Amino acid sequence: MISLVVASVLATFFALISVVLWLKLKKANAIHKLQVDLSEAGILASGLAHEIRNPLNSIKINIQLLQEDLEDSLQDDQAKGDFRETIRLVTYEIGRLNELMTNFLTYARPTELKRESMDLNHFLNDLIQFLKKQATEKGVELDITLPETPVLIDGDARRLRQALMNILINDIQILPEQGRIQVALKRVRDLAVIRVEDNGPGMTEEFMREIFVAFRSQRRGGTGLGLSIANKFIEAHGGGIKVESSVGKGTVFSIILPLRVVEI
């Protein structure tokens, strides 16, 4: 009798194991298919961007040649001014389309990280020094506070630089003259937290819920992909971005990254 019960329990156990394995296999196949689909989407995006960029660059070159050929032939100062403004607008829109293609490619391709040990102190200090000129030209104050000891993570410096650049440049462009951005780095248990706080116009709760959705932009002329890409790269590092904001009271981005695990 006992052996029948044991056999029944074992049969049930192995049946459950079979179901779990089948579900895991199904999930693994679904993940593999998704990865293949994303890879194919990235290849398609690359081809599409290439096909669009070539004629764009050709148009830009021909616009420049047209300007050289025609500008001197215009006698009227008003006509010359109108012509230059038209050329400027066309060149600007070509630049925007090229930027959109670059961002679209980055967003569409699967994220591959080349991790290495890096100190966020040095990384952030270099980044802020690089952006200070752009902030000053806009009339925006950009400051940073760093801890005295190294904050080590395993990260892809190039991807993290682009993520932080996207957030900070977006901030600089949105802020009015005499705006202020304060960047601070600290450790919270086993996490590194990069806090980016501004005194800008803030945002509504509705927009904040969609801030990382592709092609949503608070900035006039923005592609709406910069923050989506930033979020994608931070999540690929096992981190996340928390946003706090209210209209008229500024915005705080908290970029959270896991600290480097030190083996003892």
N, C-alpha and C positions, 0 to 999 in steps of 0.2 A: 504493500500500500504506500509505504513511505517512498519507495523507489519510483512509483508512478507519479507521486506529487513532485518529487525532485525533477523527474524527467519533464513534467508539465511546466514547472518553473523555468527550467533550462531552455525549453522550447520557446516559452514566452520571451525570455531574456534575449535569446538569439534572434527571435523575430523582431524584437524592438531594435536590437543592434543593426539588423539588416535595413530596417526602415530609416534609422538615423544615418547610416552610411549612404543609403540611396538619396536621402534628402541633401546630405553634404555634397554628394557627387553632382546632383542636379544643380545645387547652388554654385559649385565650382565651375560647371559647364556654362551656367548663366553668366558668371563673372568673366570667364574666358571669352565668351561671345561678346560681352560688353566691351572688354578690352580690345578685341579685334575690331568691333564697330567703331570705337573711339580712335583706334589707330588709322582705320580707313577714312574716318572723317577728317583726321589731321592731314592725311595725304591729299584728300580732295580739297581741303582748305588751302594747302600749299600750292596746288596746281591752279586753283581759282585765283589766289593772290598774285601768282606769277603772271597769269594771263591778263590781269587787270593792271598790274604795275608797269608792264612793258609799254602799253599804249600811253599810260599816264606820264611816264618819263619822256616818251617821244613828244607828247603834247607840251610838256614843260620846256623842252629844248626848243621846239618850234615857236613857242610863245616868246622866248628870249630872243630868238633870231628875228622874229617879227618886230619886236620892240626896237632892236638895233636898226632895222631897215626903215621903219616908218616914222619913228619919233622925230628924226631930224627933218623929215619932209613936211611936217606940220608947222605951218607958219603962225597960227593963232595960239596965244598962250593958254587960253581957255581950253582949246581942243587938245593941246599937249597935256594939260592937267587932267582932263577927262580920260585921255588915253592911258596915262600912267596909272590912274586909279583903277581903271578896268583891268590892266595887266596885273596890278597888285592883288586885286580880288581873285582873279583867276588863279594866280600862283598860290595864293593862300588856300584856296579850296583844293588845289592839287595836293598841297602839303597835308591838309586834313585827311584827304582820301588815303594818302600813303600811310599816315599815322593809324588810320582805321584798319588798313590791311595788316600792319605790323601787330596791332593789338588783337585783331581777330585771329591771326595765326597763333599768337601766344596763348590765347584763350582756348582755341580749338584743339591744339596738340596736347597729348598726354604729358604730364609733368614728370620729368626724369631729374632726380637730384644727384649731384656729385658732392656728397657730404665730406666735410673735414672739420677738425677741431678749430673753433674760432672764438675770439674774445669779443663779446658785444660792445665792450667799452671802446676798443680801438675802431671797430666797425662803425658804430654810431657817430663817434667823434669825427671820423673821416667824412662820413656822409653829410653831416651837418655843416662842416666847413665847406664842402663842395656846393651846398645849396644856399649858403648865406648870401652870396652875391646876388642870386636870383631873388631872394627874399628882400634884400636891401633895395634893389631896383624897383620893387613893387611897393616899397614903403612898409614892409612887414618885418617885425622883430622876431628873430629865430634864436632861441637859447636852448641849452642842454644841461642837464644835471646828471652826473655819472657817479656810481659808487667808487670807493677807493681801491677795491680789490677786483680782480678779473671776474667776468661773468662768462663762463665757458658753455658753449653749446656745440652740438654736431649739426652743422648746417651747410647749405649750398649758398655761399656768399653772393654769387651772381643773382640767384633767384630772390634771396632776401633783400638785396639791394634794390632790385626792381620793385618788390612789394612795398618797401618803405618809401622809395622815391615816388611811387604812384600816390600813396597816401599824403605825403608831405607836399608834393607839387600841387595836388588837388587842393590842399588846404591853402597854400600860398596864393593860388589863382582865385579862390573864392573870397578870401579876406579883403576887406577894404584897406585903404591906406591907414597907417598907424595900428594895423592889426598885430596880434601877438601870438606866437606859437611857442609853447614850452614842452620840450621833450625831456622825459626822465626815465631812467632805467633802474629797476630794483629787482631783488630776489624775493619771491614769495614761496616758501617751502622748496619744492623741487622744480619750480618754474621761474623763468625770466619774464618780466612784464615790462614792456616798452609803452609808456603812457605819452600820448600826443594830445595835448590840450590847447584849444584855441579860444579866442574871445570873439569869434565870428557870429554870423547871423543865426546859427543853429539850424535845426530842421524839424519838420513835423514828424509825428509818430508814424504817419502813413508812409512818408518817404523813408524813414529810418528802417521800417520793416523790409523795404525793397532795395536797400542801399547797395547790396552785393549782387543784385539781379543784373544780368547783362543788358546793356543799352539803356539803362536808367542813369540820367546825369542831372546833377543839381547845377552844373556849370554850363553856361551858354557856350556852345561850340565844342563841348566835350563829347567824347565818343561813347561814354557810358560803360567802358570796359576796364578802365584803370583799377577801380576798387574791386571789381570781380576777379581780376587777375591777382591782385594783392591777396585777397581772401583765399584763392585757389592755391597760391604758393605757400601761404602760412599753414593752411590745413594739410598740405603735403608734408610739412615738417612735424605733423602731429600736434599742431597748435590751433589757435583760433583768434578771432578778432571780436572784441566786445565794443559796442558803440553806445554812448550815453549822450543825449542831446535834448535840447528844448529850444523853441523859437526865441531868438533874442538873447540867449544865454550861453551861446557857444557849444562846442562839441568836444567830446573826449573819445579818442580811439585807444583801446588797450590791446596791444598785440602780445599774445601769450605764447611762449615757446618752452618746450621742456629743456631743462638744463642737461648738460652732458653727464652721463652716468660714469662715475669714476670707479673702476674695478680695483678692489682691495686685495 
